Amino acid sequence: DEFPVLNRARKELVSGSICLFLFVAAIPMAFQGGLYIVDILDNWSLAYPLLIIALVEMIAVSWVYGAERFADDIEAMIGRRPNMYFILCWKYISPVLVSILILSGIVLSIIQGYPNYEKFVGCDNSTLIEQGLEPEASPTWVVSDKMPGGVVGLIVIINMASCFMIPLYAVKYIFTSRGKR
């Protein structure tokens, strides 16, 4: 389909290669710092890319393709046209609300400052004392600490990697479709 070279390869080889890649990528999560990697992926690298991709999709469908054309396509598929409420949501309400969510999240991040994470400090008082903390400083053996600078950079790279595909594909589309219009 999209990748003709994969059509020539055996299905088992492609599936096995994908499984092997994902297995190797998951190995660091099985070690001591694995919980922190899961925390980064779970709490810091999901919301913004999803909202940005959703906003771009809404703009592409409503404004580039056209909300009226989209409503015509839905009418052709299900036999009735969506009412004006849906068209208004596609064109105006949803993009504005998602933009507000993105901007408020960015402003909140700036106000809160440098991101924190929950650091496991050990299960006995000697571990706490070695780290310069008061004995029994935390009944859950967890304290809040600022993330290292490299981790914040990694979070930014992870967030940008998923969003970077949108302009990359747009540039590819523009250059490959020249002369076909």
C-alpha positions in Angstrom: 0.0 0.0 0.0 1.9 3.0 1.3 5.2 1.2 1.5 5.6 -1.1 -1.5 8.9 -2.5 -0.2 7.0 -4.0 2.8 4.6 -5.8 0.4 7.5 -7.8 -1.0 8.7 -8.8 2.4 7.2 -11.7 4.2 4.5 -10.7 6.7 6.2 -12.7 9.5 9.5 -10.9 8.9 7.8 -7.4 9.1 5.8 -8.4 12.2 8.8 -9.9 13.9 11.0 -6.9 13.2 8.3 -4.6 14.7 8.0 -6.8 17.8 11.8 -6.9 18.2 12.1 -3.1 17.9 9.3 -2.5 20.5 10.9 -5.1 22.8 14.3 -3.4 22.7 12.6 0.0 23.2 10.8 -1.3 26.3 13.9 -2.8 28.0 14.8 0.4 29.8 11.4 0.4 31.5 12.3 -2.9 33.2 15.2 -1.5 35.1 15.5 0.8 38.2 14.7 4.0 36.4 11.9 2.5 34.4 9.1 3.9 36.5 10.5 7.4 35.8 10.4 6.7 32.0 6.8 5.5 32.3 6.0 8.7 34.3 7.5 10.9 31.6 5.7 9.1 28.8 2.4 9.0 30.8 2.3 12.5 32.3 4.4 14.7 30.1 4.3 13.5 26.5 0.6 12.9 25.6 -1.6 15.9 26.1 -0.1 18.6 24.0 0.6 16.5 20.9 -2.9 15.1 20.9 -4.5 18.5 21.2 -2.2 20.0 18.5 -2.9 17.1 16.1 -6.7 17.4 16.9 -6.6 21.1 16.2 -4.8 20.6 12.9 -7.3 18.0 11.9 -10.2 20.2 12.7 -8.7 23.1 10.7 -7.9 20.7 7.8 -11.4 19.3 7.6 -13.4 22.4 8.3 -11.4 25.1 6.5 -9.2 23.4 3.9 -11.5 20.6 2.8 -14.6 22.6 3.8 -17.3 22.0 6.4 -20.0 22.1 3.8 -18.3 19.5 1.6 -17.7 17.4 4.7 -21.5 17.7 5.5 -22.3 16.7 1.9 -20.1 13.6 2.2 -21.8 12.6 5.4 -25.2 13.1 3.7 -24.0 10.8 0.9 -22.9 8.2 3.4 -25.8 8.1 5.9 -28.7 9.7 3.9 -29.2 12.8 5.9 -27.3 16.0 6.3 -25.8 17.0 9.8 -27.6 19.9 11.3 -26.1 23.4 11.6 -25.0 22.8 15.1 -22.3 20.2 14.0 -21.1 22.5 11.2 -20.7 25.4 13.6 -18.8 23.1 16.0 -16.5 21.8 13.3 -15.7 25.3 12.0 -15.7 27.5 15.1 -16.5 26.1 18.5 -14.2 23.1 18.7 -11.1 24.8 17.2 -11.5 27.7 19.6 -12.0 25.4 22.7 -9.0 23.2 21.7 -6.9 26.4 21.2 -7.9 27.6 24.6 -6.9 24.3 26.1 -3.5 24.4 24.5 -2.8 28.0 25.5 -4.1 27.6 29.0 -1.9 24.5 29.4 1.2 26.4 28.2 0.4 29.4 30.5 -0.2 27.1 33.4 3.2 25.4 32.7 4.9 28.7 32.7 3.2 29.8 35.9 4.1 26.5 37.7 7.7 26.8 36.6 10.1 23.9 36.3 8.3 20.5 36.3 8.5 18.3 39.3 8.4 14.5 39.7 7.9 12.2 42.6 11.2 10.7 43.6 11.4 7.5 45.6 13.8 8.0 48.5 13.8 4.6 50.1 12.1 2.4 52.6 14.2 3.1 55.7 15.5 6.2 57.6 19.1 5.6 56.7 18.3 6.2 53.0 16.6 9.5 53.9 19.5 10.6 56.1 22.0 9.8 53.3 20.1 12.1 51.0 20.1 14.9 53.5 16.4 14.6 54.4 14.8 14.4 57.8 14.1 10.9 59.0 10.6 9.9 58.1 10.3 13.0 56.0 7.6 11.3 53.9 5.3 8.6 55.0 5.0 7.3 51.4 8.9 7.3 51.0 8.4 9.7 48.1 9.4 13.3 47.8 8.8 15.9 45.1 11.9 17.0 43.2 12.7 19.1 40.2 13.3 17.2 36.9 16.8 17.3 35.6 17.4 19.6 32.6 18.1 16.8 30.2 14.8 15.2 31.1 12.9 18.4 30.3 14.8 18.5 26.9 13.7 14.9 26.3 10.1 15.8 27.1 10.2 18.6 24.5 11.8 16.3 21.9 9.1 13.6 22.5 6.3 16.2 22.2 7.8 17.8 19.1 8.5 14.5 17.4 4.9 13.5 17.1 3.8 17.0 16.0 6.7 17.5 13.6 5.2 14.9 11.2 2.4 17.3 10.3 4.5 20.0 8.6 6.9 17.3 7.3 4.1 15.5 5.5 2.8 18.9 4.2 6.2 19.7 2.7 6.4 16.2 1.2 2.9 16.6 -0.3 3.7 20.0 -1.8 6.9 18.8 -3.5 5.5 15.5 -4.7 2.3 16.9 -6.1 3.9 19.7 -8.2 2.6 19.6 -11.7 -0.2 17.1 -10.9 -2.8 19.9 -10.3 
